[in-house]
Amino acid sequence: MDSPQTPRQLLIVEDDEAFARTLARSFERRGYRVLQAASLLEVQALLKEHCPGFAVVDLKLKGEASGLACVQTLRGAHADMLIVVLTGFASIATAVEAVKLGACHYLAKPSNTDDIEAAFGLRAGSTEVELTNRSSSIKTLEWERINEVLAQTEFNLSEAARRLGMHRRTLIRKLEKKQVR
C-alpha cells in the first residue's frame, strides 16, 4: 500500500473508456500518476493498494452504483482526498448531494483538465459568486426534479419513471434531449 497519501496520484472513476483514457493522458502530462476505475467495485479494490490525493468521479456510471456511492467510499477511505464530480446530467440536487458526501467541487461536462485542476484548488466556498434575480423556469425545475429522483434511485430509469409518474420512454426522451455530454 502507498504511504498515507500519494500527493500527485489521481484516481479517475469513469466508465467511458475513451474519455477516461484522454483525461488520464492529459493529467499524466501534468505530472500526475493516474489510476483508473470504471465501477464502485474497482474503486474499492484500488483503495486497498493505493491512497490517491485526488479523484475525478463521473456521476453516472453503468451498473450497480452511481458516482455518488464512489464519492462516499473515497471520502470514507481518505478524508483529505480532493474529489471532483463530473456529470453530463448536472442538477442542483446531485450537486448538493455530491458536496454533502465529500466532493470538493461539481462540474458539468464538457470540462477539461484545466477546469478540473482549478476545481481541486477551490476547497473553500466563495462569497463572490454572482447572484441573480431570475427565477427558475418550469423546464429547469422539471429537469432538477428528474435528476433528484434519478440520484435517489441510483439512476434506475424504470424506478425513476415510476416515481415521477411518467412512462419510461418519456423519461428517456427527456434525458436524451437535455444531455450535456
N, C-alpha and C positions, 0 to 999 in steps of 0.2 A: 504494500500500500504506500502511496505517496505520503510525504510529510504532511503536517497539519493542513496546509492548503498550498497548492501549486499556483503561484501568483499569475502567471501568464497562460494557464491552462483553461481552455474553453470547451464546454460541452454544448453541442448543437443537437437539439431534440427536434427532428423534422422528418416526416415520412415521405416527402417529395425528394427522391434521391438526387435529381439534377440540381434542385435549388440548394440542398444540403451540401453537395459537392462544391458548387460555386461559392457559397458562403464560407466553407471550410478553406478553400484555396485563398480567398481574399483575406481571411484572418491569419492564415499561416504566413502570408507575405508581410503582415504587420507584426510578426514575431510571436504569435500565439501558438501553443501546442494544442491541437484540436482533436477532440474525441467526438464521435457521432453515435446517436441512438435514434431509433425510429418508433419506440414504444416505451411505455412505463416499465415493462419487464427488462428491457435493455438498459434503461436508466438505473434501475435497481442493481443490476449486475455490474455496471460500470462503477457505481458508487462503492462497491466492495473493494475495488482495486485502486480507485483514483479519488482525488479530492480537488476538483477544479475550483478556481476562484470566480469563474464566470460561467453563465449559461444563457443560451438563446433557445426559447421554447416556443414551438408552434402551438397555437391554441387548439386547433382542430386536427387531431391525429386519427388515423384509421384504426379500427379495432376497439378494444375494450375500454380505454381510458382517454380522457381529454388532456390537453396540456395543463389544465388546472391541477389535475392529480399529480402530474410531474412536478409542477411548481411546489406543491405541498411536500412531496417526497424530497426534493432537492433542499428546500428550506429546513426540513426536519433533520436531514443528514448534516448540513453545514449552514449554520445560522448566518455566517458572514458572506456567503456566496451572493454575488450580484447577478440577478436574474432579469432578463428582458423577455417579455412575451410578444410574439409576432402573430398577427392574425389578418386574414382576408375577410373576417366577419366581425369587424370592430363594433362594439356596443358599450354603453355606459355600464351595464350590468356586469359584463365579463371583465371590463377594466377594473371595476371596483373589487370584484372577487379575486382577480389576479393579484392586486396590490394587498388585499387583506391576507392572502395566502403567502405573501412574501416576495413578490416581484418588485423590483425597484422601478420598473418602467413597463409601458404597454404601447406598442407601436402597430399601426395599421400597415399592411402590405400594400404596395411595394415599399420596402425600406432597404436601404443599402448599408454597407459596412460602416460608413461614416455616421449614419443615424444611430446605429446600434451601439457603436463605440461611444458616441456622445451620451447616449442614454445610460451607459454604465457609470458615467461621471456625474449623473444627476441623482444623487442619493436622497437629497432633501427636496421637499416641495418648494415652489416659488410663489411668492405673493404678487409677482409681476405679470401673471397670466391675464390676458385681456378678457374682461367680462363683457358679454353682450346683453342687450335688452330684448333681443329677438326670442320669441317663444318657439318651442319645438313644434314642427308640423305634425299632422296626423300620421304621415308616412314615416317620419322619424320615430315617433312614439311606437308605431307598429313594429318597425324594424328592431327597436330596442327591446320590446316585449318578446319578439320572436327569439332574439339572441339570449335573453334572460332564461326563457323556457328551454332553449337548446342547451345552455350550460347546466341547468338543473337536471336535465335528462341525460347528461353526458353525451350529447349530440346524437341521441337515438331519434331519428326522424319520425318514425311511426308514433312513438310515445309523445314527442313534442307536438305533432299534429293533433293527436287526440286531446292533449291538454289545452291547446289553442282553439279547439273546436273547428278545425278545418280539415279538409281532405289532404292526405299525404302528398298527392301530386301538386296540389295548390301550394303547399309549403315548399316543395322542391322548386317549383316555378319562381316563387318569390326569392328564394335563395340564389337561384341561378341569375335572376335579373339584377340583384343587388351585389353580387360577389365582387370583391375588390381585387382579387388575385390578378 
